[in-house]
Amino acid sequence: MFAILIIAGLVVITGLAFLVNLTLGIILAIVTLWAVFSINIIKPEEMGVLVLLGKPIKFCDSGIRFVPWFPGCYIKRFPKKMYNLDFPARKVISKKEKPYGAQVLTVDSVAYLRFPRDDNLIKILQSEIPTDDRGLMDWVEEKIVSTIRVVVSGLHWQAAVENLEDVEEDVTAHLKRNNALLDVGFVPECIDITIKEIRLPSELEVALICVDRQRLQAEAAPYEATQRVIETMGSLIQMMAEATGKSKKKVQQEIDGDPELKKRFQEISSDLVRRRMAIDGNSFVDIRVPGASGLQELSMALVAALKRMPMGGSSKGGKPGKKGEGEPEAPDILGQVETA
């Protein structure tokens, strides 16, 4: 009887031990399974915020993270990439100053934005800022564009168009100093603005082209006048040389040696330059004036001869016209000058 009791006790103890071991095994398996599911791996291109029972706890960078496998415990992931937000061009009114006053400028801009890599990411999570490109662009667009509008509207249109880098620096500084993006967790290092282009109204562009053309013409006027004088005086000397059978050098020497002849030569040259400029400007109708005499007659004859030279046409060849038409023959220039 005693042996039976001993055997029964051993059986009970063995059963209890088995149950205990089984229970411990099950508990160990559950704990192991729970621990395995609590391990989270944040990818190299990601970062996140640890949330325990609905409360953001801390910033988590890339790597292995232990997150209790329990309802309400997780890691909210954010991309580390730099977002390229290309905003549509916006109209901005510049500062009202002379010249041309205020103008409606078209500003084309791009924002480069990334999420902060520190505990500021918790504020980003609490502000429910979207992480997809379209959603983020819609969320930040008005905040950035309003800053661009404030900066550009304080500039004269010429300063805004000619100094894009300065405009970029002013906009970026304004964003980093006072902007709603800073209130929701973004930091200055995460924000960069590029002004691609600031376009003027088409009417002002046309007006500026006309102004530049007039300025260039005014700058070129002294050079053109000098060239006209050189060409005209050279043509006169050439014609005088051909009319007298002398070389141009000889004719030049005679003019330089006779003060009175030199003075008359300069007067004729000056008159011819004015007449030629009038002809080129289509404001000189006819160089033949009935009843002209003296210096006027001589000047007109020289202009007519000048028009037949290489710059204006050939003095030889061509069919003769009717009486009163055609071009007069080259006169004896030197003789007229000397007898005048």
C-alpha positions in Angstrom: 0.0 0.0 0.0 2.8 2.3 0.9 4.4 1.6 -2.5 1.3 2.5 -4.3 1.1 5.8 -2.5 4.7 6.6 -3.5 4.1 5.7 -7.1 0.9 7.8 -7.2 2.8 10.7 -5.7 5.6 10.4 -8.2 3.0 10.4 -11.0 1.4 13.5 -9.7 4.7 15.3 -9.2 5.8 14.3 -12.7 2.4 15.6 -14.2 2.7 18.8 -12.3 6.3 19.3 -13.5 5.2 18.6 -17.0 2.4 21.1 -16.8 4.7 23.7 -15.2 7.3 23.1 -18.0 4.6 23.3 -20.6 3.3 26.5 -19.2 6.7 28.0 -19.0 7.4 26.9 -22.5 4.3 28.5 -23.8 5.0 31.7 -21.8 8.5 31.7 -23.2 7.3 31.2 -26.7 4.8 34.1 -26.3 7.4 36.4 -24.9 9.8 35.5 -27.6 7.2 36.0 -30.3 6.2 39.3 -28.7 9.9 40.4 -28.6 10.3 39.5 -32.2 7.3 41.5 -33.3 8.5 44.4 -31.1 11.6 44.8 -33.2 11.3 47.5 -35.9 13.9 48.3 -38.6 13.9 51.8 -39.9 15.3 51.9 -43.4 18.3 54.2 -44.3 16.1 56.5 -46.2 13.6 56.8 -43.3 13.3 58.2 -39.8 10.4 58.2 -37.4 8.8 59.1 -34.1 8.1 56.5 -31.4 4.5 56.6 -30.3 3.5 54.7 -27.1 -0.2 54.4 -26.4 -1.0 57.4 -28.7 1.7 59.7 -27.3 4.8 60.8 -29.3 7.8 59.9 -27.1 11.0 60.5 -29.1 12.7 60.9 -32.4 14.1 57.6 -34.0 16.8 57.6 -36.6 17.5 54.8 -39.1 18.4 51.4 -37.5 16.9 48.7 -35.2 14.3 50.0 -32.8 12.4 48.2 -30.0 8.7 49.1 -30.0 6.4 47.2 -27.7 4.1 45.1 -29.7 0.9 46.5 -28.2 -2.1 48.4 -29.5 -1.3 52.1 -29.8 2.5 51.5 -29.9 4.2 52.1 -33.2 6.8 54.2 -35.2 5.4 56.9 -37.5 7.9 57.0 -40.4 9.0 60.0 -42.4 11.2 60.1 -45.5 14.6 61.8 -45.3 14.5 62.9 -48.9 14.7 66.5 -50.1 11.3 67.6 -51.6 11.4 69.6 -54.8 8.3 71.7 -54.8 7.9 73.6 -58.1 5.1 76.1 -57.5 3.0 77.6 -60.3 4.1 81.1 -61.3 2.3 83.8 -59.3 1.5 87.4 -60.0 3.0 90.0 -57.6 2.7 93.8 -57.7 6.1 95.6 -57.3 6.7 98.7 -55.3 5.4 101.9 -56.8 8.5 104.0 -57.8 9.7 105.7 -60.9 10.3 104.8 -63.7 7.1 103.2 -64.9 5.6 102.9 -61.3 4.2 99.7 -59.9 4.2 96.7 -62.2 2.6 93.3 -62.1 5.5 90.8 -62.1 5.3 87.1 -62.7 7.4 85.2 -60.1 8.3 81.6 -60.8 9.8 79.8 -57.8 10.9 76.4 -56.4 11.1 75.4 -52.7 13.5 72.7 -51.5 12.2 71.2 -48.2 13.0 68.3 -46.0 11.7 67.2 -42.5 13.9 67.9 -39.5 16.1 65.1 -38.2 15.6 65.7 -34.5 12.8 66.0 -31.9 11.2 68.7 -34.0 9.8 65.9 -36.0 7.4 65.3 -33.1 5.8 68.7 -33.8 5.6 67.8 -37.5 3.7 64.6 -36.5 1.4 66.6 -34.2 0.7 69.1 -37.0 -0.5 66.3 -39.3 1.7 67.5 -42.2 1.4 65.2 -45.2 4.4 63.3 -46.4 3.5 62.7 -50.1 4.7 65.3 -52.6 1.3 66.6 -53.8 -0.1 66.9 -50.3 3.0 68.6 -48.9 3.1 71.0 -51.8 -0.5 72.0 -51.2 0.2 72.4 -47.5 3.2 74.7 -47.7 2.5 76.5 -51.0 0.6 79.5 -49.6 2.9 79.9 -46.7 6.0 80.2 -49.0 4.3 82.1 -51.8 2.9 84.7 -49.3 6.5 85.3 -48.1 7.7 85.7 -51.7 4.9 88.2 -52.3 5.8 90.2 -49.2 9.5 90.5 -50.2 8.9 91.2 -53.9 6.2 93.8 -53.3 8.7 95.8 -51.3 11.1 96.0 -54.2 11.1 98.2 -57.4 10.5 96.0 -60.4 13.9 96.8 -61.8 15.7 95.7 -58.6 13.6 92.5 -58.5 14.3 91.5 -62.1 18.0 92.3 -62.1 18.9 90.9 -58.7 17.4 87.4 -58.5 20.0 86.2 -56.0 19.3 89.1 -53.6 15.6 88.3 -53.9 16.3 84.7 -53.0 18.4 85.6 -50.0 15.7 88.0 -48.8 12.9 85.5 -49.2 15.0 82.7 -47.5 15.9 85.0 -44.6 12.3 86.1 -44.2 11.2 82.4 -44.1 13.8 81.5 -41.5 13.0 84.6 -39.4 9.2 84.6 -39.3 7.0 82.0 -41.0 4.3 79.5 -40.1 6.6 76.7 -41.2 8.8 77.3 -38.1 5.8 77.0 -35.8 5.0 73.5 -36.9 8.5 72.1 -36.5 10.5 72.9 -39.6 13.9 74.5 -38.9 15.8 77.1 -41.1 18.2 74.4 -42.3 15.4 72.5 -43.9 14.1 75.3 -46.1 15.7 76.7 -49.3 14.0 78.9 -51.9 15.1 79.4 -55.5 13.6 82.1 -57.7 13.7 80.7 -61.2 12.5 83.8 -63.0 10.8 87.1 -62.5 9.1 88.2 -65.7 7.9 91.7 -66.6 4.6 92.5 -68.3 4.8 92.2 -72.1 4.0 95.8 -72.6 6.9 96.9 -70.4 9.3 94.5 -72.1 8.4 96.1 -75.5 8.9 99.6 -74.0 12.3 98.7 -72.6 13.4 97.2 -75.9 12.6 100.6 -77.6 14.4 102.5 -74.9 17.5 100.3 -75.3 17.4 100.7 -79.0 17.2 104.5 -78.7 20.1 104.4 -76.2 22.3 102.3 -78.5 21.5 104.6 -81.4 22.4 107.6 -79.3 25.7 106.0 -78.2 26.5 105.1 -81.9 25.5 108.5 -83.2 29.0 110.2 -82.6 30.8 107.3 -84.3 28.4 107.3 -87.2 28.8 111.0 -87.6 32.6 110.7 -87.6 32.4 107.9 -90.2 30.2 110.0 -92.4 32.6 112.9 -92.2 35.6 110.7 -93.1 33.7 109.0 -96.0 32.5 112.4 -97.4 35.8 114.1 -97.2 37.6 111.1 -98.7 35.0 111.0 -101.5 35.5 114.7 -102.2 39.3 114.3 -102.4 38.9 111.3 -104.7 36.6 113.3 -107.0 38.9 116.2 -107.0 41.8 114.0 -107.8 39.9 112.4 -110.7 38.8 115.7 -112.1 42.3 117.3 -112.1 44.2 114.2 -112.9 46.3 114.5 -109.7 46.9 112.0 -107.0 44.8 112.1 -103.8 48.0 112.8 -101.9 48.7 115.8 -104.1 45.2 117.2 -103.7 45.4 116.7 -100.0 48.7 118.6 -99.9 47.2 121.5 -101.9 44.2 121.7 -99.6 46.5 121.7 -96.5 48.8 124.3 -98.0 46.0 126.8 -98.8 44.1 128.1 -95.7 41.3 129.6 -97.8 40.9 126.5 -99.8 41.0 124.3 -96.7 38.3 126.4 -95.1 36.1 126.2 -98.2 36.7 122.4 -98.4 35.6 122.0 -94.8 32.5 124.1 -95.4 31.5 122.0 -98.4 32.2 118.7 -96.5 30.0 119.9 -93.6 27.2 120.8 -95.9 27.4 117.5 -97.7 27.3 115.5 -94.5 24.1 117.3 -93.5 22.6 116.7 -96.9 23.5 113.1 -96.9 22.1 112.5 -93.4 18.9 114.1 -94.6 18.8 111.8 -97.7 19.4 108.7 -95.5 16.6 109.8 -93.2 14.2 110.3 -96.1 13.7 113.9 -95.2 15.5 115.3 -98.2 13.3 115.3 -101.3 15.4 116.7 -104.1 18.9 118.1 -104.1 18.4 120.0 -107.3 17.1 123.5 -106.5 16.4 125.9 -109.4 18.3 129.2 -109.1 20.9 127.8 -106.7 24.3 129.4 -107.1 27.7 129.7 -105.4 28.4 127.4 -102.5 24.9 125.9 -102.6 25.2 125.0 -106.2 28.6 123.5 -105.7 27.4 121.5 -102.7 24.5 120.0 -104.6 26.7 119.1 -107.5 29.1 117.3 -105.1 26.1 115.5 -103.5 24.9 114.4 -106.9 28.4 113.2 -107.9 28.7 111.5 -104.5 25.6 109.5 -105.1 27.2 108.1 -108.3 30.3 106.9 -106.5 30.6 103.3 -105.2 28.6 104.1 -102.1 25.7 105.5 -104.2 26.0 104.2 -107.7 28.2 104.2 -110.8 29.0 107.4 -112.6 29.5 105.5 -115.9 27.2 103.3 -117.9 23.5 103.3 -117.7 21.0 104.7 -120.2 20.6 108.4 -120.6 17.2 109.7 -119.6 15.0 112.4 -121.1 15.9 116.0 -121.0 15.9 117.3 -117.4 16.2 113.8 -116.0 19.2 111.7 -114.9 22.2 112.9 -112.9 24.5 115.8 -113.7 28.0 115.2 -114.7 30.8 115.7 -112.1 31.9 119.3 -112.3 35.5 120.6 -112.1 35.6 120.7 -108.3 39.0 122.1 -107.8 38.3 124.9 -110.4 35.1 125.9 -108.7 36.7 125.9 -105.3 39.6 128.0 -106.5 37.4 130.5 -108.4 34.8 130.8 -105.6 
